[in-house]
């Protein structure tokens, strides 16, 4: 199951609408050398593919590969703001694995 907190849904929907971007967001595991920190699930604009695990929240469609879902279990997209830093955080039922030696965790940002 993929869920999103009300605050994260509000912030993400507003950002996508402001930038006139289709509200389709992939949860993926980035390579630390490419798009982000290893072992942390990230968000990317993308299109769903056959076999993806999907969820809808208002106008948003969130999805991830079934393989990643089977590794991390239920996930929740949240928005955190500590007054100094703010941003989206994806919390998972089980720890996210490190990206493999090939370097890519299943996103299109590395291509």
PASEDREN-382449 format. One record per residue (C-alpha): residue in three letters; residue number from 1; x, y, z; chain. Coordinates in steps of 0.05 Angstrom, whole numbers. Each point is the difference from the previous one (the first is absolute). Layout:
<rs>
r marza Ala, gulum NUM, px X, py Y, pz Z, rolum A $
...
</rs>
This chain:
<rs>
r marza Unk, gulum 1, px 0, py 0, pz 0, rolum A $
r marza Unk, gulum 2, px 23, py 70, pz -17, rolum A $
r marza Unk, gulum 3, px -27, py 59, pz 40, rolum A $
r marza Unk, gulum 4, px 13, py 74, pz 6, rolum A $
r marza Unk, gulum 5, px -12, py 46, pz 59, rolum A $
r marza Unk, gulum 6, px -49, py 58, pz -10, rolum A $
r marza Unk, gulum 7, px 56, py 52, pz 5, rolum A $
r marza Unk, gulum 8, px 44, py -37, pz -50, rolum A $
r marza Unk, gulum 9, px -59, py -7, pz -48, rolum A $
r marza Unk, gulum 10, px -15, py 74, pz 6, rolum A $
r marza Unk, gulum 11, px 72, py 21, pz -12, rolum A $
r marza Unk, gulum 12, px 12, py -49, pz -57, rolum A $
r marza Unk, gulum 13, px -65, py 16, pz -35, rolum A $
r marza Unk, gulum 14, px 12, py 75, pz 6, rolum A $
r marza Unk, gulum 15, px 71, py -7, pz -28, rolum A $
r marza Unk, gulum 16, px -21, py -43, pz -59, rolum A $
r marza Unk, gulum 17, px -60, py 46, pz -16, rolum A $
r marza Unk, gulum 18, px 43, py 63, pz 5, rolum A $
r marza Unk, gulum 19, px 51, py -31, pz -48, rolum A $
r marza Unk, gulum 20, px -55, py -28, pz -46, rolum A $
r marza Unk, gulum 21, px 28, py -71, pz 9, rolum A $
r marza Unk, gulum 22, px -42, py -63, pz -6, rolum A $
r marza Unk, gulum 23, px -13, py -26, pz 71, rolum A $
r marza Unk, gulum 24, px 34, py -67, pz -10, rolum A $
r marza Unk, gulum 25, px 56, py -15, pz 49, rolum A $
r marza Unk, gulum 26, px 45, py -61, pz 4, rolum A $
r marza Unk, gulum 27, px 30, py -24, pz 65, rolum A $
r marza Unk, gulum 28, px 68, py -30, pz -15, rolum A $
r marza Unk, gulum 29, px 67, py -18, pz 30, rolum A $
r marza Unk, gulum 30, px 53, py 48, pz -28, rolum A $
r marza Unk, gulum 31, px 73, py -15, pz -9, rolum A $
r marza Unk, gulum 32, px 43, py 41, pz 49, rolum A $
r marza Unk, gulum 33, px 46, py 21, pz -57, rolum A $
r marza Unk, gulum 34, px -58, py 22, pz -45, rolum A $
r marza Unk, gulum 35, px -62, py 31, pz 29, rolum A $
r marza Unk, gulum 36, px 2, py -3, pz 75, rolum A $
r marza Unk, gulum 37, px 20, py -38, pz 63, rolum A $
r marza Unk, gulum 38, px 3, py -75, pz -2, rolum A $
r marza Unk, gulum 39, px -48, py -38, pz 43, rolum A $
r marza Unk, gulum 40, px -53, py 55, pz -2, rolum A $
r marza Unk, gulum 41, px -62, py -4, pz -42, rolum A $
r marza Unk, gulum 42, px -9, py 62, pz -43, rolum A $
r marza Unk, gulum 43, px -53, py 32, pz -45, rolum A $
r marza Unk, gulum 44, px 4, py 13, pz -75, rolum A $
r marza Unk, gulum 45, px -47, py 23, pz -54, rolum A $
r marza Unk, gulum 46, px -13, py -60, pz -44, rolum A $
r marza Unk, gulum 47, px -54, py -43, pz -34, rolum A $
r marza Unk, gulum 48, px -26, py -64, pz 31, rolum A $
r marza Unk, gulum 49, px 18, py -66, pz -32, rolum A $
r marza Unk, gulum 50, px -35, py -66, pz -3, rolum A $
r marza Unk, gulum 51, px 9, py -37, pz 66, rolum A $
r marza Unk, gulum 52, px 13, py 62, pz 42, rolum A $
r marza Unk, gulum 53, px -34, py 4, pz 68, rolum A $
r marza Unk, gulum 54, px -45, py 62, pz -3, rolum A $
r marza Unk, gulum 55, px -39, py 46, pz 45, rolum A $
r marza Unk, gulum 56, px -43, py 61, pz -10, rolum A $
r marza Unk, gulum 57, px -5, py 59, pz 47, rolum A $
r marza Unk, gulum 58, px -44, py 56, pz -26, rolum A $
r marza Unk, gulum 59, px 30, py 21, pz -67, rolum A $
r marza Unk, gulum 60, px 65, py -37, pz 14, rolum A $
r marza Unk, gulum 61, px 20, py -68, pz -27, rolum A $
r marza Unk, gulum 62, px 57, py -32, pz 39, rolum A $
r marza Unk, gulum 63, px 34, py -64, pz -22, rolum A $
r marza Unk, gulum 64, px 61, py -44, pz 8, rolum A $
r marza Unk, gulum 65, px 26, py -64, pz -29, rolum A $
r marza Unk, gulum 66, px -28, py -63, pz 30, rolum A $
r marza Unk, gulum 67, px 71, py -24, pz 14, rolum A $
r marza Unk, gulum 68, px 15, py 61, pz 43, rolum A $
r marza Unk, gulum 69, px -67, py -5, pz 35, rolum A $
r marza Unk, gulum 70, px 15, py -73, pz 18, rolum A $
r marza Unk, gulum 71, px 66, py 22, pz 30, rolum A $
r marza Unk, gulum 72, px -24, py 60, pz 41, rolum A $
r marza Unk, gulum 73, px -73, py -15, pz 14, rolum A $
r marza Unk, gulum 74, px -50, py 55, pz 15, rolum A $
r marza Unk, gulum 75, px 25, py 70, pz -13, rolum A $
r marza Unk, gulum 76, px -24, py 69, pz 21, rolum A $
r marza Unk, gulum 77, px 19, py 65, pz -34, rolum A $
r marza Unk, gulum 78, px 6, py 56, pz 51, rolum A $
r marza Unk, gulum 79, px 22, py 73, pz -1, rolum A $
r marza Unk, gulum 80, px 44, py 23, pz 57, rolum A $
r marza Unk, gulum 81, px 21, py 71, pz 18, rolum A $
r marza Unk, gulum 82, px 44, py 11, pz 61, rolum A $
r marza Unk, gulum 83, px 6, py 75, pz -12, rolum A $
r marza Unk, gulum 84, px 68, py -6, pz -33, rolum A $
r marza Unk, gulum 85, px -9, py -57, pz -50, rolum A $
r marza Unk, gulum 86, px -63, py -24, pz -33, rolum A $
r marza Unk, gulum 87, px -18, py -52, pz -51, rolum A $
r marza Unk, gulum 88, px -33, py -65, pz -17, rolum A $
r marza Unk, gulum 89, px 18, py -63, pz 37, rolum A $
r marza Unk, gulum 90, px -21, py -71, pz -17, rolum A $
r marza Unk, gulum 91, px -7, py -45, pz 60, rolum A $
r marza Unk, gulum 92, px -2, py -75, pz -12, rolum A $
r marza Unk, gulum 93, px -22, py -60, pz 41, rolum A $
r marza Unk, gulum 94, px 68, py -34, pz -11, rolum A $
r marza Unk, gulum 95, px 67, py 34, pz -13, rolum A $
r marza Unk, gulum 96, px 13, py 17, pz -72, rolum A $
r marza Unk, gulum 97, px 57, py -41, pz -31, rolum A $
r marza Unk, gulum 98, px 63, py 32, pz -28, rolum A $
r marza Unk, gulum 99, px 1, py 6, pz -76, rolum A $
r marza Unk, gulum 100, px 36, py -57, pz -34, rolum A $
r marza Unk, gulum 101, px 68, py 1, pz -33, rolum A $
r marza Unk, gulum 102, px -32, py 22, pz -65, rolum A $
r marza Unk, gulum 103, px -16, py 64, pz 36, rolum A $
r marza Unk, gulum 104, px -73, py 10, pz -19, rolum A $
r marza Unk, gulum 105, px -58, py -11, pz 46, rolum A $
r marza Unk, gulum 106, px -54, py 1, pz -54, rolum A $
r marza Unk, gulum 107, px -10, py 72, pz -21, rolum A $
r marza Unk, gulum 108, px 8, py 35, pz -66, rolum A $
r marza Unk, gulum 109, px 44, py 56, pz 27, rolum A $
r marza Unk, gulum 110, px 63, py -40, pz -9, rolum A $
r marza Unk, gulum 111, px -13, py -18, pz -73, rolum A $
</rs>
